[in-house]
Amino acid sequence: MTFDRRRFLAVSAGLALAGPAWAQGYGQTFKVENDDGRPIANMRLPGELTGQAMELKGVTYIGPRDAEVVLYEYFDYNCPYCRKAAADIQALSASDPALRIGLVNNPILSPMSAQAAKVALAVQRKLGSAAAFKLYTQLLGTPGQIDGIKALTVAAKSGVPRAELEEIGNSDEIREALTAQMRLAANLGLTATPSYVLGNIGILGHPGPKSLARMIAAMRRCDQIACG
């Protein structure tokens, strides 16, 4: 896949400046722990920001449209913690069919991550969320660094020619969708990958499947990640 490193770095540098004010505010608004018993950084966020996720193009959704709770994961294909998170997200989706999950690209670790995200967005654009979710699990289950070439090799097994995926991935539509996803992540102060948004609450880092399940259950009971 053709990739303009200078262009991407210029865009991502600008986006990174959008979120420090929120990032500095992350502490423990709610006293929640990860699966290892450690505190999880979280913060209540403005609804006008978190609500923008529903307007993003290219988000991969699994689960019912009318779900009571939607969990958004912001991730990077070259984040080692995202590999563990992907397996947990897949298991969570299978065990909680009433949950809706939205996967949002946030390739902040390297230009290679952005290349892979462009391929994933091309698959989502061409084949829909089911195929994009399958690619998400495949790529994050693939050893080594993930770049555009590796992502194209895996994605081509879906039956879409590599050349067509590359053309879609290099389109202005995909570039704009990726930029919008990264901008929202930056505005939300999601400086770690993976990070999550549940309702109007941002969560930095992967808390583990048990902790995530507890927070989702709490959202259903009291609209917060922990009930008093």
N, CA, C and O of each residue as an XYZ file, in Angstrom:
912
protein
N       0.845     -1.196      0.000
C       0.000      0.000      0.000
C       0.873      1.236      0.000
O       1.819      1.324      0.783
N       0.578      2.179     -0.852
C       1.305      3.438     -0.900
C       1.029      4.224      0.377
O      -0.122      4.346      0.798
N       2.084      4.759      0.995
C       1.884      5.448      2.256
C       2.815      6.638      2.350
O       4.030      6.492      2.210
N       2.270      7.787      2.582
C       3.038      9.022      2.701
C       3.342      9.261      4.170
O       2.518      9.815      4.896
N       4.530      8.842      4.611
C       4.899      8.938      6.022
C       4.869     10.383      6.511
O       4.367     10.656      7.601
N       5.402     11.309      5.716
C       5.458     12.710      6.156
C       4.065     13.281      6.334
O       3.801     14.025      7.278
N       3.171     12.923      5.411
C       1.801     13.434      5.506
C       1.125     12.902      6.762
O       0.450     13.647      7.473
N       1.307     11.612      7.035
C       0.676     11.038      8.223
C       1.240     11.648      9.498
O       0.487     12.007     10.404
N       2.551     11.767      9.571
C       3.152     12.309     10.790
C       2.690     13.734     11.032
O       2.494     14.131     12.181
N       2.515     14.503      9.981
C       2.038     15.879     10.146
C       0.627     15.885     10.701
O       0.307     16.686     11.578
N      -0.222     14.995     10.195
C      -1.597     14.927     10.681
C      -1.630     14.457     12.121
O      -2.301     15.060     12.959
N      -0.899     13.369     12.419
C      -0.975     12.817     13.766
C      -0.375     13.752     14.797
O      -0.831     13.781     15.941
N       0.634     14.514     14.419
C       1.214     15.460     15.363
C       0.190     16.508     15.756
O       0.106     16.898     16.920
N      -0.585     16.960     14.787
C      -1.621     17.936     15.092
C      -2.705     17.362     15.968
O      -3.203     18.031     16.874
N      -3.075     16.118     15.700
C      -4.136     15.499     16.499
C      -3.679     15.289     17.930
O      -4.470     15.434     18.863
N      -2.421     14.950     18.111
C      -1.938     14.670     19.455
C      -2.070     15.879     20.365
O      -2.161     15.735     21.584
N      -2.080     17.059     19.783
C      -2.180     18.269     20.594
C      -3.605     18.566     21.037
O      -3.830     19.455     21.858
N      -4.572     17.820     20.495
C      -5.966     18.140     20.780
C      -6.431     17.615     22.130
O      -7.428     18.088     22.675
N      -5.703     16.626     22.676
C      -6.249     15.964     23.843
C      -5.556     16.142     25.183
O      -6.083     15.626     26.168
N      -4.409     16.834     25.313
C      -3.710     16.867     26.591
C      -4.536     17.384     27.759
O      -4.368     16.905     28.881
N      -5.420     18.345     27.531
C      -6.207     18.872     28.648
C      -7.059     17.779     29.280
O      -7.165     17.696     30.504
N      -7.667     16.944     28.443
C      -8.453     15.841     28.999
C      -7.530     14.791     29.586
O      -7.814     14.242     30.651
N      -6.426     14.505     28.904
C      -5.530     13.467     29.397
C      -5.035     13.792     30.799
O      -4.912     12.901     31.640
N      -4.751     15.067     31.053
C      -4.259     15.454     32.367
C      -5.324     15.268     33.438
O      -5.002     15.161     34.621
N      -6.609     15.229     33.026
C      -7.684     15.091     33.996
C      -7.990     13.672     34.396
O      -8.748     13.449     35.340
N      -7.412     12.687     33.693
C      -7.704     11.295     34.026
C      -7.101     10.954     35.380
O      -5.910     11.158     35.619
N      -7.928     10.444     36.239
C      -7.505      9.944     37.534
C      -8.371      8.743     37.842
O      -8.403      7.776     37.080
N      -9.076      8.807     38.965
C     -10.029      7.748     39.291
C     -11.346      8.391     39.698
O     -11.671      8.476     40.883
N     -12.091      8.837     38.713
C     -13.420      9.371     38.994
C     -14.275      8.313     39.674
O     -15.036      8.605     40.597
N     -14.136      7.065     39.197
C     -14.814      5.929     39.822
C     -13.754      4.961     40.322
O     -12.774      4.701     39.624
N     -13.939      4.431     41.511
C     -12.974      3.507     42.097
C     -13.199      2.108     41.519
O     -13.996      1.324     42.035
N     -12.491      1.826     40.458
C     -12.589      0.522     39.805
C     -11.186     -0.058     39.658
O     -10.204      0.680     39.583
N     -11.103     -1.384     39.618
C      -9.824     -2.082     39.524
C      -9.809     -2.987     38.316
O     -10.851     -3.444     37.846
N      -8.593     -3.243     37.815
C      -8.473     -4.194     36.721
C      -8.445     -5.626     37.264
O      -8.582     -5.842     38.468
N      -8.268     -6.588     36.379
C      -8.316     -7.983     36.811
C      -7.168     -8.359     37.733
O      -7.217     -9.399     38.391
N      -6.128     -7.520     37.790
C      -5.001     -7.757     38.693
C      -5.136     -6.991     40.011
O      -4.237     -7.028     40.851
N      -6.270     -6.296     40.188
C      -6.496     -5.556     41.425
C      -5.876     -4.175     41.457
O      -5.792     -3.562     42.521
N      -5.437     -3.672     40.306
C      -4.823     -2.348     40.256
C      -5.857     -1.306     39.834
O      -6.793     -1.629     39.103
N      -5.698     -0.061     40.285
C      -6.647      1.000     39.910
C      -6.644      1.255     38.409
O      -5.603      1.175     37.757
N      -7.806      1.558     37.876
C      -7.955      1.874     36.456
C      -8.216      3.363     36.322
O      -9.136      3.894     36.944
N      -7.412      4.035     35.514
C      -7.630      5.462     35.265
C      -8.910      5.648     34.462
O      -9.105      5.009     33.428
N      -9.774      6.523     34.947
C     -11.030      6.776     34.252
C     -11.485      8.198     34.540
O     -11.044      8.826     35.502
N     -12.372      8.693     33.689
C     -12.813     10.070     33.815
C     -14.163     10.245     33.139
O     -14.420      9.660     32.086
N     -15.016     11.046     33.743
C     -16.277     11.399     33.105
C     -15.992     12.434     32.014
O     -15.267     13.403     32.238
N     -16.571     12.213     30.831
C     -16.303     13.052     29.672
C     -17.573     13.756     29.215
O     -18.676     13.297     29.512
N     -17.430     14.866     28.496
C     -18.611     15.584     28.016
C     -19.407     14.743     27.018
O     -18.838     14.135     26.112
N     -20.718     14.717     27.194
C     -21.571     13.947     26.310
C     -21.482     14.393     24.868
O     -21.646     13.586     23.953
N     -21.217     15.707     24.651
C     -21.129     16.187     23.273
C     -19.907     15.618     22.562
O     -19.874     15.566     21.333
N     -18.883     15.183     23.340
C     -17.724     14.532     22.740
C     -17.963     13.043     22.540
O     -17.773     12.525     21.439
N     -18.378     12.353     23.596
C     -18.571     10.906     23.471
C     -19.647     10.581     22.444
O     -19.578      9.548     21.778
N     -20.639     11.454     22.312
C     -21.706     11.216     21.350
C     -21.247     11.274     19.914
O     -21.935     10.777     19.022
N     -20.079     11.882     19.671
C     -19.572     11.986     18.303
C     -19.163     10.638     17.728
O     -19.052     10.492     16.510
N     -18.938      9.651     18.593
C     -18.550      8.327     18.103
C     -19.622      7.743     17.188
O     -19.311      7.041     16.226
N     -20.878      8.037     17.493
C     -21.975      7.508     16.684
C     -22.001      8.108     15.289
O     -22.612      7.547     14.379
N     -21.342      9.244     15.118
C     -21.329      9.919     13.826
C     -20.108      9.563     12.982
O     -20.032      9.933     11.811
N     -19.157      8.848     13.572
C     -17.940      8.497     12.847
C     -18.233      7.510     11.720
O     -19.060      6.611     11.871
N     -17.559      7.682     10.611
C     -17.620      6.710      9.531
C     -16.530      5.661      9.730
O     -15.446      5.965     10.227
N     -16.827      4.432      9.338
C     -15.819      3.382      9.373
C     -15.665      2.666     10.692
O     -14.744      1.862     10.837
N     -16.524      2.919     11.661
C     -16.470      2.174     12.925
C     -17.028      0.770     12.695
O     -18.073      0.608     12.064
N     -16.334     -0.235     13.203
C     -16.801     -1.612     13.097
C     -17.690     -1.919     14.295
O     -17.245     -1.846     15.440
N     -18.939     -2.259     14.029
C     -19.881     -2.553     15.106
C     -20.241     -4.033     15.108
O     -20.410     -4.652     14.057
N     -20.355     -4.579     16.303
C     -20.918     -5.911     16.500
C     -21.923     -5.808     17.639
O     -21.721     -5.064     18.599
N     -23.003     -6.565     17.519
C     -24.048     -6.502     18.535
C     -25.233     -5.705     18.043
O     -25.139     -5.021     17.023
N     -26.350     -5.782     18.751
C     -27.609     -5.189     18.298
C     -27.583     -3.660     18.272
O     -26.983     -3.021     19.136
N     -28.241     -3.090     17.272
C     -28.308     -1.641     17.134
C     -29.022     -0.980     18.306
O     -28.697      0.144     18.688
N     -30.002     -1.690     18.876
C     -30.792     -1.111     19.963
C     -30.266     -1.507     21.334
O     -31.015     -1.494     22.310
N     -28.985     -1.860     21.419
C     -28.394     -2.280     22.694
C     -28.486     -1.178     23.735
O     -28.359      0.005     23.420
N     -28.707     -1.577     24.967
C     -28.769     -0.624     26.079
C     -27.404     -0.014     26.356
O     -27.308      1.152     26.737
N     -26.343     -0.803     26.167
C     -24.975     -0.356     26.453
C     -24.112     -0.572     25.217
O     -24.171     -1.617     24.570
N     -23.304      0.448     24.905
C     -22.344      0.355     23.809
C     -20.949      0.579     24.383
O     -20.693      1.577     25.057
N     -20.052     -0.366     24.105
C     -18.658     -0.260     24.518
C     -17.811      0.083     23.298
O     -17.799     -0.660     22.317
N     -17.101      1.211     23.361
C     -16.193      1.585     22.283
C     -14.761      1.270     22.697
O     -14.316      1.648     23.781
N     -14.045      0.570     21.816
C     -12.620      0.334     22.025
C     -11.832      1.143     20.996
O     -12.111      1.078     19.799
N     -10.847      1.904     21.471
C      -9.939      2.663     20.612
C      -8.592      1.945     20.650
O      -7.989      1.814     21.715
N      -8.124      1.484     19.504
C      -6.999      0.547     19.509
C      -6.013      0.830     18.383
O      -6.285      1.599     17.460
N      -4.845      0.172     18.495
C      -3.766      0.271     17.518
C      -3.331     -1.155     17.177
O      -3.159     -1.983     18.071
N      -3.153     -1.441     15.895
C      -2.815     -2.806     15.488
C      -1.425     -3.253     15.929
O      -1.125     -4.446     15.875
N      -0.574     -2.333     16.363
C       0.754     -2.720     16.843
C       0.920     -2.522     18.350
O       2.038     -2.432     18.857
N      -0.185     -2.457     19.040
C      -0.168     -2.352     20.502
C      -0.225     -3.753     21.112
O      -1.198     -4.474     20.889
N       0.804     -4.158     21.881
C       0.800     -5.511     22.456
C      -0.389     -5.762     23.384
O      -0.899     -6.881     23.450
N      -0.828     -4.730     24.096
C      -1.976     -4.902     24.991
C      -3.274     -5.077     24.193
O      -4.230     -5.687     24.673
N      -3.294     -4.535     22.970
C      -4.480     -4.686     22.124
C      -4.649     -6.124     21.661
O      -5.761     -6.546     21.347
N      -3.563     -6.876     21.616
C      -3.660     -8.289     21.235
C      -4.469     -9.059     22.282
O      -5.361     -9.838     21.946
N      -4.142     -8.829     23.547
C      -4.901     -9.469     24.618
C      -6.336     -8.950     24.622
O      -7.281     -9.715     24.810
N      -6.487     -7.662     24.416
C      -7.820     -7.068     24.422
C      -8.690     -7.651     23.319
O      -9.884     -7.869     23.525
N      -8.102     -7.909     22.134
C      -8.888     -8.429     21.009
C      -9.499     -9.785     21.350
O     -10.661    -10.042     21.037
N      -8.718    -10.647     21.987
C      -9.249    -11.955     22.385
C     -10.355    -11.784     23.419
O     -11.359    -12.494     23.383
N     -10.172    -10.847     24.335
C     -11.187    -10.605     25.369
C     -12.445     -9.985     24.768
O     -13.558    -10.323     25.172
N     -12.275     -9.087     23.810
C     -13.432     -8.472     23.146
C     -14.223     -9.531     22.385
O     -15.454     -9.519     22.402
N     -13.527    -10.439     21.724
C     -14.198    -11.508     20.985
C     -14.996    -12.395     21.939
O     -16.136    -12.763     21.652
N     -14.388    -12.731     23.071
C     -15.083    -13.562     24.057
C     -16.254    -12.813     24.682
O     -17.307    -13.401     24.927
N     -16.076    -11.522     24.939
C     -17.137    -10.712     25.530
C     -18.327    -10.612     24.585
O     -19.479    -10.690     25.012
N     -18.040    -10.438     23.308
C     -19.114    -10.360     22.315
C     -19.913    -11.656     22.271
O     -21.137    -11.635     22.143
N     -19.212    -12.787     22.378
C     -19.884    -14.085     22.326
C     -20.700    -14.359     23.588
O     -21.759    -14.985     23.528
N     -20.199    -13.885     24.732
C     -20.864    -14.192     26.002
C     -21.964    -13.194     26.365
O     -22.793    -13.475     27.230
N     -21.975    -12.029     25.708
C     -22.953    -10.985     26.021
C     -23.590    -10.486     24.725
O     -23.246     -9.405     24.247
N     -24.517    -11.261     24.149
C     -25.103    -10.881     22.852
C     -25.935     -9.607     22.900
O     -26.266     -9.052     21.852
N     -26.283     -9.130     24.099
C     -27.052     -7.877     24.206
C     -26.159     -6.649     24.156
O     -26.658     -5.526     24.084
N     -24.846     -6.845     24.193
C     -23.888     -5.740     24.185
C     -23.554     -5.340     22.753
O     -23.413     -6.193     21.877
N     -23.432     -4.049     22.528
C     -22.949     -3.544     21.237
C     -21.531     -3.024     21.435
O     -21.261     -2.286     22.383
N     -20.639     -3.406     20.551
C     -19.235     -3.014     20.624
C     -18.874     -2.245     19.362
O     -19.195     -2.672     18.253
N     -18.203     -1.108     19.536
C     -17.718     -0.318     18.417
C     -16.202     -0.266     18.443
O     -15.617      0.137     19.449
N     -15.555     -0.664     17.360
C     -14.100     -0.678     17.265
C     -13.636      0.541     16.480
O     -13.989      0.707     15.313
N     -12.847      1.388     17.120
C     -12.410      2.652     16.528
C     -10.892      2.637     16.379
O     -10.169      2.394     17.345
N     -10.418      2.897     15.168
C      -8.971      2.918     14.932
C      -8.335      4.136     15.588
O      -8.835      5.256     15.484
N      -7.208      3.884     16.274
C      -6.436      4.968     16.862
C      -4.947      4.638     16.713
O      -4.261      4.387     17.704
N      -4.447      4.641     15.458
C      -3.070      4.196     15.185
C      -2.025      5.240     15.557
O      -1.492      5.938     14.695
N      -1.742      5.336     16.838
C      -0.841      6.376     17.332
C       0.592      5.881     17.542
O       1.473      6.677     17.864
N       0.837      4.581     17.365
C       2.153      4.046     17.701
C       3.149      4.087     16.550
O       4.354      4.187     16.778
N       2.655      4.009     15.309
C       3.584      4.008     14.183
C       2.835      4.228     12.882
O       1.629      3.991     12.813
N       3.544      4.685     11.835
C       2.924      4.772     10.513
C       2.436      3.421     10.012
O       1.456      3.355      9.269
N       3.110      2.334     10.409
C       2.667      0.996     10.005
C       1.258      0.713     10.524
O       0.454      0.073      9.847
N       0.973      1.190     11.718
C      -0.356      1.001     12.288
C      -1.409      1.712     11.455
O      -2.515      1.204     11.266
N      -1.057      2.896     10.959
C      -1.985      3.643     10.112
C      -2.229      2.920      8.804
O      -3.354      2.910      8.304
N      -1.186      2.308      8.235
C      -1.342      1.520      7.014
C      -2.341      0.387      7.235
O      -3.248      0.179      6.430
N      -2.162     -0.342      8.338
C      -3.059     -1.459      8.649
C      -4.481     -0.968      8.858
O      -5.437     -1.614      8.428
N      -4.622      0.180      9.524
C      -5.951      0.734      9.768
C      -6.636      1.089      8.457
O      -7.846      0.900      8.325
N      -5.886      1.601      7.483
C      -6.457      1.932      6.186
C      -6.977      0.678      5.481
O      -8.026      0.714      4.838
N      -6.247     -0.422      5.602
C      -6.712     -1.685      5.016
C      -7.985     -2.147      5.712
O      -8.939     -2.567      5.058
N      -7.996     -2.070      7.035
C      -9.181     -2.487      7.794
C     -10.396     -1.640      7.422
O     -11.504     -2.157      7.277
N     -10.179     -0.353      7.271
C     -11.278      0.531      6.871
C     -11.756      0.215      5.460
O     -12.943      0.350      5.160
N     -10.834     -0.207      4.588
C     -11.221     -0.605      3.236
C     -12.102     -1.849      3.272
O     -13.084     -1.942      2.535
N     -11.749     -2.804      4.129
C     -12.561     -4.011      4.278
C     -13.930     -3.659      4.841
O     -14.952     -4.173      4.386
N     -13.941     -2.777      5.835
C     -15.222     -2.365      6.420
C     -16.091     -1.685      5.377
O     -17.300     -1.907      5.321
N     -15.461     -0.849      4.542
C     -16.196     -0.129      3.499
C     -16.740     -1.083      2.444
O     -17.860     -0.902      1.965
N     -15.964     -2.092      2.078
C     -16.337     -3.004      0.994
C     -17.266     -4.123      1.459
O     -18.225     -4.458      0.763
N     -16.991     -4.709      2.633
C     -17.681     -5.923      3.049
C     -18.526     -5.781      4.310
O     -19.319     -6.669      4.623
N     -18.368     -4.672      5.039
C     -19.174     -4.471      6.232
C     -18.481     -4.869      7.518
O     -17.330     -5.305      7.520
N     -19.213     -4.709      8.618
C     -18.615     -4.861      9.941
C     -18.240     -6.295     10.290
O     -17.250     -6.516     10.987
N     -19.009     -7.275      9.822
C     -18.691     -8.665     10.162
C     -17.313     -9.043      9.621
O     -16.511     -9.657     10.325
N     -17.042     -8.672      8.368
C     -15.739     -8.964      7.778
C     -14.638     -8.154      8.449
O     -13.534     -8.660      8.650
N     -14.924     -6.907      8.796
C     -13.929     -6.062      9.451
C     -13.606     -6.586     10.849
O     -12.456     -6.523     11.284
N     -14.612     -7.102     11.554
C     -14.360     -7.663     12.880
C     -13.501     -8.922     12.771
O     -12.621     -9.149     13.601
N     -13.754     -9.733     11.759
C     -12.931    -10.925     11.537
C     -11.492    -10.530     11.271
O     -10.567    -11.147     11.800
N     -11.295     -9.491     10.445
C      -9.940     -9.021     10.165
C      -9.269     -8.483     11.420
O      -8.081     -8.721     11.637
N     -10.011     -7.766     12.240
C      -9.502     -7.251     13.528
C      -8.936     -8.393     14.378
O      -7.831     -8.284     14.909
N      -9.688     -9.478     14.505
C      -9.218    -10.607     15.314
C      -8.035    -11.302     14.653
O      -7.119    -11.757     15.338
N      -8.051    -11.386     13.323
C      -6.952    -12.051     12.624
C      -5.657    -11.254     12.742
O      -4.606    -11.817     13.048
N      -5.729     -9.943     12.501
C      -4.518     -9.126     12.540
C      -3.933     -9.060     13.943
O      -2.717     -9.143     14.117
N      -4.787     -8.910     14.932
C      -4.275     -8.816     16.299
C      -3.881    -10.182     16.862
O      -3.318    -10.276     17.953
N      -4.183    -11.231     16.110
C      -3.703    -12.567     16.460
C      -2.498    -12.979     15.650
O      -2.018    -14.105     15.785
N      -1.992    -12.076     14.795
C      -0.848    -12.366     13.937
C       0.438    -11.899     14.608
O       0.532    -10.736     15.000
N       1.430    -12.774     14.750
C       2.694    -12.370     15.400
C       3.435    -11.305     14.597
O       3.269    -11.193     13.383
N       4.247    -10.533     15.294
C       5.095     -9.552     14.644
C       4.386     -8.252     14.353
O       3.211     -8.076     14.674
N       5.126     -7.336     13.733
C       4.574     -6.027     13.422
C       3.575     -6.120     12.277
O       3.753     -6.891     11.334
N       2.532     -5.326     12.380
C       1.482     -5.304     11.370
C       1.603     -4.016     10.571
O       1.490     -2.920     11.119
N       1.835     -4.156      9.270
C       1.883     -2.986      8.395
C       0.856     -3.162      7.283
O       0.058     -4.099      7.309
N       0.880     -2.268      6.315
C      -0.103     -2.331      5.252
C       0.013     -3.588      4.415
O      -1.001     -4.163      4.020
N       1.241     -4.029      4.135
C       1.440     -5.214      3.304
C       0.902     -6.460      4.009
O       0.204     -7.272      3.401
N       1.229     -6.604      5.279
C       0.732     -7.771      6.011
C      -0.785     -7.724      6.132
O      -1.454     -8.750      6.006
N      -1.329     -6.531      6.377
C      -2.779     -6.394      6.492
C      -3.453     -6.739      5.161
O      -4.494     -7.397      5.145
N      -2.860     -6.295      4.040
C      -3.410     -6.619      2.728
C      -3.376     -8.117      2.467
O      -4.325     -8.670      1.910
N      -2.301     -8.774      2.860
C      -2.169    -10.214      2.651
C      -3.264    -10.970      3.383
O      -3.856    -11.899      2.834
N      -3.532    -10.577      4.614
C      -4.583    -11.244      5.394
C      -5.960    -10.873      4.854
O      -6.831    -11.732      4.721
N      -6.152     -9.600      4.546
C      -7.460     -9.125      4.110
C      -7.861     -9.712      2.757
O      -9.046     -9.926      2.501
N      -6.878     -9.974      1.889
C      -7.178    -10.494      0.559
C      -7.824    -11.878      0.623
O      -8.463    -12.305     -0.339
N      -7.665    -12.579      1.740
C      -8.279    -13.891      1.902
C      -9.796    -13.792      2.000
O     -10.497    -14.802      1.922
N     -10.300    -12.574      2.171
C     -11.750    -12.366      2.218
C     -12.375    -12.466      0.834
O     -13.598    -12.513      0.704
N     -11.537    -12.498     -0.200
C     -12.044    -12.626     -1.561
C     -11.980    -11.351     -2.372
O     -12.230    -11.377     -3.577
N     -11.652    -10.236     -1.739
C     -11.519     -8.970     -2.462
C     -10.082     -8.845     -2.947
O      -9.156     -9.005     -2.152
N      -9.870     -8.566     -4.220
C      -8.502     -8.450     -4.739
C      -7.689     -7.400     -3.984
O      -8.214     -6.367     -3.571
N      -6.419     -7.680     -3.815
C      -5.531     -6.743     -3.113
C      -5.550     -5.368     -3.755
O      -5.581     -4.352     -3.061
N      -5.531     -5.336     -5.081
C      -5.494     -4.051     -5.775
C      -6.725     -3.218     -5.457
O      -6.633     -1.999     -5.314
N      -7.873     -3.868     -5.345
C      -9.101     -3.134     -5.027
C      -9.066     -2.619     -3.589
O      -9.460     -1.484     -3.323
N      -8.596     -3.451     -2.666
C      -8.484     -3.012     -1.277
C      -7.506     -1.849     -1.145
O      -7.739     -0.908     -0.386
N      -6.402     -1.928     -1.899
C      -5.415     -0.854     -1.850
C      -5.993      0.446     -2.396
O      -5.743      1.521     -1.852
N      -6.756      0.343     -3.457
C      -7.362      1.538     -4.041
C      -8.347      2.183     -3.067
O      -8.354      3.403     -2.898
N      -9.179      1.357     -2.430
C     -10.134      1.893     -1.443
C      -9.391      2.493     -0.262
O      -9.732      3.574      0.219
N      -8.360      1.772      0.205
C      -7.605      2.235      1.361
C      -6.895      3.553      1.134
O      -6.677      4.313      2.078
N      -6.535      3.829     -0.100
C      -5.837      5.071     -0.423
C      -6.774      6.205     -0.819
O      -6.320      7.284     -1.201
N      -8.073      5.965     -0.731
C      -9.040      6.985     -1.147
C      -9.161      8.096     -0.108
O      -8.821      7.909      1.060
N      -9.652      9.258     -0.553
C      -9.884     10.371      0.365
C     -10.910      9.998      1.421
O     -10.817     10.438      2.567
N     -11.889      9.187      1.040
C     -12.926      8.779      1.994
C     -12.328      8.053      3.190
O     -12.687      8.335      4.334
N     -11.420      7.122      2.931
C     -10.787      6.365      4.015
C      -9.854      7.254      4.817
O      -9.818      7.171      6.044
N      -9.102      8.101      4.135
C      -8.197      9.008      4.858
C      -8.981      9.909      5.794
O      -8.582     10.115      6.940
N     -10.086     10.443      5.320
C     -10.900     11.327      6.158
C     -11.537     10.569      7.325
O     -11.640     11.098      8.432
N     -11.961      9.332      7.074
C     -12.557      8.537      8.154
C     -11.527      8.249      9.239
O     -11.828      8.359     10.428
N     -10.312      7.880      8.835
C      -9.259      7.590      9.805
C      -8.876      8.841     10.584
O      -8.690      8.787     11.799
N      -8.760      9.960      9.891
C      -8.426     11.214     10.562
C      -9.483     11.576     11.600
O      -9.151     12.014     12.702
N     -10.747     11.394     11.252
C     -11.832     11.722     12.181
C     -11.805     10.814     13.405
O     -12.051     11.267     14.522
N     -11.509      9.538     13.196
C     -11.446      8.611     14.330
C     -10.304      8.980     15.268
O     -10.470      8.980     16.488
N      -9.148      9.292     14.696
C      -8.000      9.676     15.527
C      -8.239     11.007     16.232
O      -7.825     11.186     17.377
N      -8.902     11.938     15.553
C      -9.167     13.237     16.167
C     -10.073     13.086     17.387
O      -9.847     13.718     18.419
N     -11.090     12.252     17.261
C     -11.984     12.066     18.401
C     -11.244     11.408     19.556
O     -11.419     11.809     20.706
N     -10.423     10.409     19.272
C      -9.642      9.764     20.331
C      -8.761     10.782     21.048
O      -8.658     10.765     22.274
N      -8.123     11.671     20.278
C      -7.276     12.699     20.877
C      -8.094     13.668     21.710
O      -7.680     14.043     22.806
N      -9.252     14.080     21.205
C     -10.095     15.012     21.942
C     -10.625     14.406     23.237
O     -10.889     15.120     24.205
N     -10.778     13.085     23.244
C     -11.226     12.394     24.454
C     -10.076     12.142     25.424
O     -10.299     11.665     26.537
N      -8.848     12.459     25.012
C      -7.690     12.258     25.876
C      -7.277     10.811     25.994
O      -6.663     10.423     26.988
N      -7.605      9.989     24.983
C      -7.294      8.562     25.042
C      -5.858      8.349     24.571
O      -5.615      7.999     23.416
N      -4.921      8.562     25.474
C      -3.504      8.533     25.154
C      -2.902      7.141     25.256
O      -1.736      6.953     24.909
N      -3.666      6.165     25.724
C      -3.193      4.787     25.823
C      -3.996      3.918     24.868
O      -5.161      4.195     24.582
N      -3.350      2.855     24.379
C      -4.082      1.870     23.593
C      -3.911      0.506     24.243
O      -2.805      0.136     24.637
N      -5.016     -0.248     24.358
C      -6.358      0.207     24.021
C      -6.916      1.103     25.119
O      -6.437      1.081     26.252
N      -7.920      1.882     24.780
C      -8.733      2.615     25.753
C     -10.183      2.402     25.372
O     -10.499      1.973     24.262
N     -11.060      2.712     26.317
C     -12.478      2.426     26.113
C     -13.326      3.627     26.498
O     -12.921      4.478     27.291
N     -14.509      3.667     25.913
C     -15.521      4.622     26.344
C     -16.808      3.843     26.580
O     -17.305      3.147     25.695
N     -17.333      3.975     27.789
C     -18.611      3.385     28.181
C     -19.520      4.521     28.602
O     -19.248      5.196     29.595
N     -20.595      4.744     27.862
C     -21.431      5.893     28.169
C     -20.621      7.161     27.994
O     -20.064      7.406     26.923
N     -20.552      7.969     29.043
C     -19.756      9.198     29.006
C     -18.482      9.070     29.833
O     -17.965     10.064     30.343
N     -17.977      7.849     29.964
C     -16.808      7.614     30.809
C     -15.673      7.038     29.981
O     -15.844      6.027     29.299
N     -14.513      7.680     30.042
C     -13.324      7.193     29.368
C     -12.505      6.331     30.308
O     -12.397      6.629     31.497
N     -11.928      5.264     29.776
C     -11.144      4.304     30.560
C      -9.818      4.104     29.852
O      -9.799      3.676     28.697
N      -8.711      4.402     30.510
C      -7.388      4.273     29.903
C      -6.812      2.891     30.171
O      -6.740      2.454     31.320
N      -6.403      2.205     29.112
C      -5.790      0.892     29.250
C      -6.816     -0.224     29.259
O      -8.022      0.011     29.333
N      -6.305     -1.449     29.182
C      -7.180     -2.626     29.154
C      -7.334     -3.191     30.557
O      -6.355     -3.656     31.141
N      -8.546     -3.162     31.114
C      -8.724     -3.629     32.485
C      -8.829     -5.136     32.632
O      -8.717     -5.654     33.743
N      -9.043     -5.851     31.531
C      -9.241     -7.295     31.581
C     -10.709     -7.647     31.441
O     -11.574     -6.811     31.703
N     -11.000     -8.866     31.034
C     -12.388     -9.241     30.727
C     -13.333     -9.205     31.923
O     -14.484     -8.792     31.781
N     -12.873     -9.627     33.089
C     -13.739     -9.639     34.264
C     -14.095     -8.216     34.686
O     -15.246     -7.923     35.008
N     -13.100     -7.340     34.681
C     -13.342     -5.951     35.052
C     -14.265     -5.279     34.042
O     -15.180     -4.550     34.427
N     -14.032     -5.518     32.763
C     -14.909     -4.945     31.743
C     -16.348     -5.411     31.931
O     -17.288     -4.622     31.840
N     -16.503     -6.705     32.194
C     -17.852     -7.244     32.388
C     -18.527     -6.599     33.602
O     -19.728     -6.328     33.570
N     -17.758     -6.351     34.675
C     -18.332     -5.693     35.860
C     -18.776     -4.272     35.527
O     -19.844     -3.833     35.953
N     -17.954     -3.560     34.767
C     -18.292     -2.178     34.422
C     -19.513     -2.121     33.505
O     -20.354     -1.233     33.641
N     -19.606     -3.055     32.588
C     -20.777     -3.108     31.697
C     -22.033     -3.411     32.502
O     -23.081     -2.808     32.272
N     -21.930     -4.340     33.442
C     -23.077     -4.662     34.293
C     -23.490     -3.446     35.117
O     -24.680     -3.192     35.299
N     -22.502     -2.691     35.617
C     -22.809     -1.491     36.392
C     -23.500     -0.441     35.517
O     -24.428      0.232     35.964
N     -23.045     -0.307     34.274
C     -23.683      0.647     33.362
C     -25.155      0.312     33.183
O     -25.992      1.209     33.092
N     -25.470     -0.963     33.135
C     -26.865     -1.367     32.965
C     -27.690     -1.077     34.220
O     -28.889     -0.808     34.137
N     -27.041     -1.133     35.375
C     -27.770     -0.910     36.633
C     -27.922      0.570     36.952
O     -29.002      1.010     37.346
N     -26.845      1.349     36.787
C     -26.867      2.721     37.300
C     -26.279      3.749     36.341
O     -26.111      4.911     36.711
N     -25.962      3.337     35.109
C     -25.445      4.252     34.093
C     -24.087      4.824     34.478
O     -23.739      5.933     34.074
N     -23.323      4.068     35.259
C     -21.961      4.419     35.620
C     -21.146      3.132     35.624
O     -21.718      2.043     35.667
N     -19.809      3.240     35.580
C     -18.988      2.021     35.552
C     -18.855      1.395     36.936
O     -18.321      0.293     37.065
N     -19.326      2.074     37.958
C     -19.373      1.516     39.309
C     -20.558      2.150     40.028
O     -20.730      3.368     39.987
N     -21.362      1.345     40.675
C     -22.538      1.841     41.380
C     -22.217      2.036     42.857
O     -21.509      1.230     43.459
N     -22.736      3.098     43.427
C     -22.475      3.387     44.831
C     -23.265      2.518     45.765
O     -23.145      2.652     46.983
